[in-house]
Amino acid sequence: MKKILIIALTTFIFSCNSSAQKNKTAESENITFNVTKTDAEWKTQLTDKQYHVLREAGTERPFSSALNNNHKEGVYHCAACNIALFKSEHKFDSGTGWPSFDRVIEGNVAFGTDTKIGYTRDEEHCANCGGHLGHVFNDGPRATTGKRHCINGDALTFVPAEN
């Protein structure tokens, strides 16, 4: 009886660590990016909040980013490597508390799968440095792409358009 209990417990423990529950990100898949730095280098370049979002796949609090209510013309860049990611003309108010866009600048945003909260989401990261940006959902404006690229403001810097 004791052996059966030990075998059952061991089976249960290992079954809870299935590959379906592991977080698949660009870093865990060993993808090589154009911009690569050590954690120490990223920590000196980024603020604590930027590091948490971009390098640890964190999420900022909703409505905490000044970029959420930014309505100026320009381009949103990756805060880590400065590559252009989103145009202001594709930004919309999703009401979620995060900057939202209906499309990306093609080739500059890459996609992966995120399962760390118990279900599958489409994760977005910078195609140039691998920094975590946010997630994409299919509940965006139907008149355009139907996509909502829900992006952490800490992952972005805004470059205003020249007049």
C-alpha positions in Angstrom: 0.0 0.0 0.0 2.8 2.4 0.9 4.5 1.7 -2.5 1.3 2.5 -4.4 0.9 5.7 -2.5 4.5 6.8 -3.3 4.1 5.9 -7.0 0.8 7.7 -7.2 2.2 10.8 -5.5 5.3 10.8 -7.7 3.2 10.4 -10.9 1.0 13.3 -9.7 3.9 15.6 -9.1 5.5 15.0 -12.5 2.2 15.3 -14.3 1.8 18.8 -12.9 4.9 19.8 -14.7 3.8 19.0 -18.2 5.3 20.8 -21.2 1.8 22.3 -22.0 2.1 24.4 -18.9 5.6 25.7 -19.5 6.1 29.3 -20.6 7.4 29.3 -24.2 9.1 32.6 -24.9 11.8 33.6 -27.3 14.4 33.3 -24.6 13.4 29.8 -23.7 13.5 28.8 -27.4 17.0 30.0 -27.8 16.3 32.4 -30.6 19.2 34.7 -31.5 18.4 38.4 -31.8 20.3 41.2 -33.5 20.8 42.9 -30.1 22.0 40.7 -27.3 23.2 41.8 -23.9 23.9 40.2 -20.5 21.4 40.7 -17.7 23.8 43.0 -16.0 24.0 45.2 -19.2 20.2 45.3 -19.5 19.9 46.3 -15.8 22.3 49.2 -16.3 20.4 50.4 -19.4 16.8 50.0 -18.3 14.8 51.2 -15.4 13.6 48.6 -12.9 10.1 48.7 -14.4 11.4 48.4 -17.9 13.7 45.5 -17.0 10.8 43.7 -15.3 8.5 44.0 -18.4 11.1 43.6 -21.2 13.5 41.0 -19.7 11.3 39.2 -17.1 8.0 39.2 -19.2 6.3 41.2 -16.5 3.1 43.3 -16.8 2.7 46.8 -15.6 -0.4 47.9 -13.6 -3.2 49.0 -15.9 -3.6 52.8 -16.4 -0.1 53.4 -15.0 1.6 54.3 -18.2 1.6 57.9 -19.5 1.7 56.4 -23.0 -1.8 55.0 -22.5 -3.3 58.5 -23.0 -0.8 59.8 -25.5 -2.6 61.1 -28.5 0.4 62.8 -30.3 1.5 61.8 -33.8 4.7 59.7 -33.9 6.1 56.2 -33.6 6.4 53.9 -30.6 9.9 52.3 -30.2 11.2 49.4 -28.2 12.6 50.9 -24.9 15.4 48.4 -25.0 16.8 48.7 -28.5 15.0 51.6 -30.1 13.5 49.8 -33.1 10.2 51.2 -34.3 7.3 48.9 -33.4 3.9 50.8 -33.7 2.7 53.9 -35.4 0.4 56.4 -33.6 -2.1 56.2 -36.4 -2.8 52.6 -35.4 -3.3 53.3 -31.7 -6.7 53.2 -30.2 -8.4 53.4 -26.8 -9.2 49.9 -25.8 -10.3 50.8 -22.3 -8.0 48.1 -20.9 -5.5 50.5 -19.3 -2.6 49.6 -21.6 -1.5 51.2 -24.9 -3.3 49.3 -27.7 -2.7 49.2 -31.4 -4.5 47.4 -34.2 -1.3 46.5 -36.1 2.5 46.4 -35.8 5.3 47.6 -38.0 5.8 44.4 -40.0 9.0 42.6 -39.3 9.8 44.4 -36.1 7.5 42.5 -33.8 7.7 38.7 -33.3 5.2 36.4 -31.7 5.3 33.4 -29.4 3.1 31.4 -27.0 2.6 32.3 -23.4 1.0 29.7 -21.0 2.2 31.0 -17.7 -1.2 32.0 -16.3 -2.9 28.7 -17.1 -4.2 29.3 -20.6 -2.6 30.0 -24.0 -2.0 33.6 -25.1 -0.2 35.0 -28.1 2.8 36.9 -26.7 4.5 39.7 -28.5 8.2 40.6 -28.3 10.6 42.8 -30.1 12.0 41.0 -33.1 15.3 42.9 -32.7 16.2 42.3 -29.0 13.6 39.8 -27.8 12.1 42.1 -25.2 8.6 41.2 -24.0 6.0 43.8 -25.2 2.6 42.3 -24.3 0.0 40.2 -25.9 -2.3 40.2 -29.0 -6.0 39.5 -28.8 -8.7 39.1 -31.4 -11.0 41.7 -29.9 -9.7 44.9 -31.6 -11.5 47.2 -34.0 -13.5 45.2 -36.6 -13.3 48.0 -39.1 -9.5 47.5 -39.4 -7.7 44.4 -38.4 -9.8 43.0 -35.5 -6.5 42.8 -33.5 -5.7 44.4 -30.2 -2.0 44.5 -29.5 -2.1 45.2 -25.8 1.4 46.6 -25.0 3.1 47.5 -21.7 4.0 51.2 -21.8 7.2 50.5 -20.0 8.3 48.5 -23.0 8.0 51.6 -25.2 9.4 55.0 -25.9 7.6 57.5 -27.9 9.2 59.5 -30.8 7.1 62.4 -31.8 6.6 63.1 -35.5 8.5 66.1 -36.9 6.3 69.0 -38.0 
